[in-house]
Amino acid sequence: MATLIGVVSQVVGEVFAVASDGSRRPISEGDRVYAGEQLVTGASGAVAVAMTNGQQLTLGRDSSMTLDAQMLAYRGESQPPVAETPPATPSDADLTDVERLQAAIEAGVDPTLEGEATAAGPGAGAGGAGGVGGGHSFVLLDEVGGALDPVIGFPTEGLPGGPEFPDPDPVLGLDDPAVPNGFPEAIDDSNSIFEDAEGPITGNVLANDDPGPDLPLSFVSWGSTDATYGVFTDTGGGTYTYALNSDDPRVQGLDDGESLTETFTYIIVDGNGDQGTATLTITIEGINDMPVI
């Protein structure tokens, strides 16, 4: 069973865990990492791992580090372990220096006292970032739960106001075209009744009138309702009845093909107050009377 090294507490950018078989898995907060895996960070990646021994392991960008169980033995008492660095192939000059060092040791000379100091100074080597082949180290931090308030020496505040959105150009609506003023057209009406009709005739003079563009069309009045050969009655709204007086000698004197007429004028008005005038003509048709025996 693989040894648990710790749990990922923070991730920045791309970070992967590479298993011994070469398989890679992306790392996110809360993931577990195990001994034998290699942590690899991208060009802008970084990761922090809360180790099972209570320490904090961090790895910066564009770095790699192999995890092993020895990391769990470290508790802050000694120099923190460093990432494994593959050995570099020594050059001819390096081999010559090694041979001279071996000869000095065989002669009983202490190379730490007599040898030439390195360019990096005392203490440089596997524990530092230098050395042949380069490499990377990691830092273990204790979890202390501290906090830091940023103080920069002068007050700060957010940008005033909100985002500016320019007002859109107004949309110019099309004005409704003006409706030309019109006049109602009162059209003449006609009706007829036979000489010996027993009942009245009826009608509506508004039925055939043209109101024009200004609705509604309304009936105003009759010029006169006085009838010569019968009784004309205004029943309202342009409607009427006409009852013939068949006993009138002028009516009874009509022969077949002869007729008498009654004429009535009326006024209509449209919604704009314009008026129109027309006439209603009632024709009394004569018939031949049967002889009385």
SULUR-V385078 format. One record per backbone hydrogen bond with DSSP energy under -0.5 kcal/mol. NH is the residue of the N-H (numbers start at 0). CO is the residue of the C=O. E is the energy in kcal/mol with one decimal. If there is no record, write none. Layout:
# SULUR-V385078
[[NH/CO/E] [NH/CO/E]]
This chain:
# SULUR-V385078
[[4/32/-2.4] [5/32/-1.4] [6/49/-2.2] [7/30/-3.3] [8/47/-2.6] [9/47/-1.6] [11/45/-3.0] [14/12/-0.5] [15/39/-2.9] [16/24/-2.5] [17/15/-0.5] [17/37/-2.9] [18/16/-0.6] [18/22/-2.8] [21/18/-1.9] [24/16/-1.6] [26/14/-2.9] [29/7/-2.8] [30/27/-2.0] [32/5/-2.3] [34/2/-2.9] [35/66/-3.1] [36/33/-1.8] [37/17/-2.2] [38/64/-3.0] [39/15/-2.7] [40/62/-3.0] [41/13/-2.5] [44/41/-1.3] [45/11/-2.4] [46/58/-2.0] [47/9/-2.3] [48/56/-3.4] [49/6/-3.0] [50/48/-0.9] [50/54/-2.6] [51/4/-2.1] [53/50/-1.8] [55/140/-0.9] [56/48/-3.0] [57/138/-1.2] [58/46/-2.3] [61/41/-3.7] [62/59/-0.5] [64/38/-2.1] [66/36/-3.1] [70/67/-1.4] [71/68/-1.2] [72/69/-1.1] [73/69/-0.6] [73/70/-0.9] [82/135/-1.0] [94/90/-2.2] [95/91/-2.1] [96/92/-2.2] [97/93/-2.2] [98/94/-2.4] [99/95/-2.1] [100/96/-2.2] [101/97/-2.8] [102/98/-2.1] [103/99/-2.1] [104/100/-2.2] [105/101/-2.3] [106/102/-1.4] [107/104/-1.7] [108/103/-2.5] [110/108/-0.8] [112/109/-1.2] [113/109/-2.4] [114/110/-1.7] [120/117/-1.2] [123/120/-1.5] [127/124/-1.3] [133/130/-1.9] [137/80/-0.6] [138/57/-0.7] [140/55/-1.9] [140/138/-0.5] [142/53/-0.7] [143/141/-0.9] [149/147/-0.5] [164/162/-0.6] [165/163/-0.5] [171/169/-0.7] [172/170/-0.7] [174/172/-0.5] [179/177/-0.6] [184/209/-3.4] [185/183/-0.7] [186/184/-0.7] [188/278/-2.8] [190/280/-2.2] [192/282/-2.5] [194/284/-2.1] [196/193/-1.8] [200/241/-2.5] [202/239/-1.4] [204/237/-2.4] [206/203/-1.2] [208/205/-1.0] [209/184/-2.5] [210/208/-0.6] [213/210/-0.5] [214/212/-1.0] [217/268/-3.1] [219/266/-2.9] [220/266/-1.0] [222/264/-3.3] [223/264/-0.5] [230/242/-2.8] [231/224/-0.6] [232/240/-2.9] [234/232/-0.7] [234/238/-1.7] [235/238/-0.6] [238/235/-1.4] [239/202/-1.9] [240/232/-1.9] [241/200/-2.5] [242/230/-2.5] [243/241/-0.5] [244/228/-2.8] [245/243/-1.3] [247/244/-1.6] [250/247/-1.1] [251/247/-2.5] [252/248/-1.6] [253/250/-1.5] [256/285/-0.9] [257/254/-2.2] [259/283/-1.7] [261/281/-2.6] [263/279/-2.6] [265/277/-2.5] [266/220/-2.4] [267/275/-2.9] [268/217/-2.6] [269/273/-2.5] [270/213/-2.6] [272/269/-1.7] [275/267/-2.2] [277/265/-1.9] [279/263/-3.6] [280/188/-2.1] [280/278/-0.5] [281/261/-3.1] [281/279/-0.5] [282/190/-2.6] [282/280/-0.5] [283/259/-3.9] [284/192/-2.5] [284/282/-0.7] [285/257/-3.1] [292/290/-0.6]]
